Structure formats: structure tokens, C-alpha cells
Amino acid sequence: MPPKSTLEAHAVILAGGRGTRFWPRSRTRTPKQLLNIVGSRTMLQQTVERLLPEFPSKRIWVVTNQEQAAAVGRQLPRLASSHILTEPVGRNTAAAIGLAAAHLAHRGRDALMAVLPADHYIAQAARYRRIVRAALQMAARGPNLVVLGIPPTHPETGYGYIERELQVARFGNMPVYAVKRFTEKPPLATARKYVASGRYYWNAGMFFWRVSTFLDYLKRFLPATHRALMRLAEDIGTPRYGRTLRRIYPKLTSISVDYAIMEPATRPRGARNVYVLPAGVGWSDIGSWAAVYELQARKAGENVTAGSCLAFDAVANYVWAPKKFAALVGVSDLVVVETDDALLICPRDRTQDVGKVVKWLEQRKLQQLL
């Protein structure tokens, strides 16, 4: 492995999502990442704990929104308030990462960025940290965009895919491949071909680059957003910052970093500097209540429950009702989630549709349930 980079490495955690598929537990002020979906600690707390051996608190940043900023601060008391960056409105991941890059660039020296979701599950934390170290080393080598690729376990149609080309480097036993292209959420037949080829990975949204590299690509592909954020950077640390943020941020292009930068970066003329490291680390984006069941069930057909529960001829159910005694009689493959003001009951194979409940509530302006 090459010598350790002299550039400081900072972790930027994206924690502004709503987690609508985890209604009724997930609400506007307490979304998925701020809940203990798996384990006793919240997803955000688990993410930070996983990173602390590599990134001290002073080099961890969280990008969130106004509704969730106070809760983020309470859950991460070791984090300086200046490292909790609050978006006045959501503008997708390119703007959120750009906001963090502007703050890091304001410090006056280049640095490395690890951009990571707040709400993913990783079973093999030590191996994950080794891969993160390798990704940062690759990012430090030059104007590189580096992404972690999850080896697919089945032909999933809900994820984006990364197609690799030739191996270009190796860090210990961890290969690095050039990226040929990114593709979004393929149909099932195409996903099956991807998995069978062995050349594709799931895109889990974990990116690594120099601050200067990201800003150069942002200037190239989203010049208006780059200009606005560089103007904002001039006011960081001054009384004008909040006013400038509220003025410019709503005008930024709302687009994901995948569409804005990663995909176009694989298509320019000449050399491409986009790389992928395979990351078999027991990853899950925990995208639904069904995914929670699959993570927690220790054997086929087990009922997974929170609180007291009695089951007669009942199998493969997930029940969250920690304040009540639950009795299951003759039912199977159900998800039941109870809160003080709402109750969700649905088949496990329909949990992806829970977000439709939230849309229905929004249309009827039932804010007390959101």
C-alpha cells in the first residue's frame, strides 16, 4: 500500500432523507436515520460509531435539514454545531455534498472527502474501514472519483449498477477497477444479465474524492451551482452566512450526484478518472420493513417482535409494538407497526408500498400523521 496521504480525511454524512417507507415510525422530524431501526442505537449513531476509528469527531460533518438538525445535535453531542450543516430546503445530493465541500474549501487547504449515507447497515465494520482507507488512498492519488460497489446477491431492480473495466490498482487484497459506466434501476431481465456477468456492482452511494476534485467536476457539470456555493463560502463564519444560504440554496439545481457528476464523468473525451472498489461488507440499505425482518430473523419462519408477543400457528411476521402485548394467531408474512397515533398492517411483500400511505396523507394535509 502506498504511503498514507498527507491530506486530512473528512467524513460527510448525508442525513436529510425522510424514510417514508418506515411510516408510521418515521416522521418528518424523526426519519429513518434518527430511529433505532436495527439495534439499540439509531442508524445515524451507528454510522458515526463505525467511522470514529478512522475519523475523529472534529473531522465528521453531517448535512441535514431544518426539521432534523436539532435531533441530529442531540444524538451526536460530540460533534461541533458548526459541523451540522443545515439545508434550508432539500436540493438532492449534488447540492448537499457541494455545501459540505464549500465549508471544507473555506478552510483554505485541500482535503479528502468520504461521502456516506446516514441510514445504511454494515455487518462487517472492520473490513468496511479497511476498504474506506483504500478508497481514500485512491482518491488522494489524483483527480479521481472513487465509489464503493456492493457485490450483488440477486438481480435487484431498485438499485443503480456500476459496470467495471480493468483492474488498475490494488491495496493489500483489495482491487480497484476503472468504471465503464453507471446505469440506473434496470428491468429484471437486464438485472439478471448484470449479476450473471460478474462485472457489475450495486451503487450504494458511498463516494471518495479530494475536495478540489469534486469542486472541479461541479464547476464543469453544474457551473451555476458551483458559482453559488463559492459565493456562499465567502460568508462562512460571518453573520451574513445564514442570510446568504437562505437566498442562494433554493435556486440550486435539484439533482443527485450520480446524475450530475458520476455518470457524465464516465463519458467525456480522453482519460476518465472514475474507479470502483468492491465492498462485500454485509451491506443493506434497509429500504423497507421487510428488509428489517430479513436482517433480524435468525432462521426461516421466525417471528421478529419488539415487546411481549404470543404466537399460535403464526410464522414469519414482523411486529413492532413495544408498549403493548401482541397476540398472533394463524397469520404469516405480516408487518405490524404500532405507534401512539397510527397502526400499519401489510404483507411483508408489500412494504415497498408504505410510501404511498405518506403520499395519501400529504395530499389530504394530515400533518399530524406526518
LINVENUR-V967949 format. One record per run of one state. SS is the DSSP state (~ for helix, > for strand, _ for the rest). FROM is the first residue (numbers start at 0). TO is the last residue. If there is no record, write none. Layout:
SS	FROM	TO
SS	FROM	TO
This chain:
_	0	7
>	8	13
_	14	18
~	19	21
_	22	30
~	31	33
_	34	41
~	42	50
_	51	55
~	56	58
>	59	64
_	65	67
~	68	74
_	75	79
~	80	82
>	83	86
_	87	90
~	91	105
_	106	110
>	111	116
_	117	119
>	120	121
_	122	123
~	124	139
_	140	143
>	144	150
_	151	159
>	160	170
_	171	172
>	173	182
_	183	186
~	187	196
_	197	198
>	199	209
~	210	220
_	221	221
~	222	232
_	233	239
~	240	250
_	251	255
~	256	264
_	265	272
>	273	277
_	278	281
>	282	283
_	284	287
~	288	295
_	296	302
>	303	305
_	306	307
>	308	311
_	312	313
>	314	314
_	315	316
>	317	319
_	320	324
>	325	328
_	329	330
>	331	331
_	332	332
>	333	337
_	338	341
>	342	346
~	347	362
_	363	365
~	366	368
_	369	369
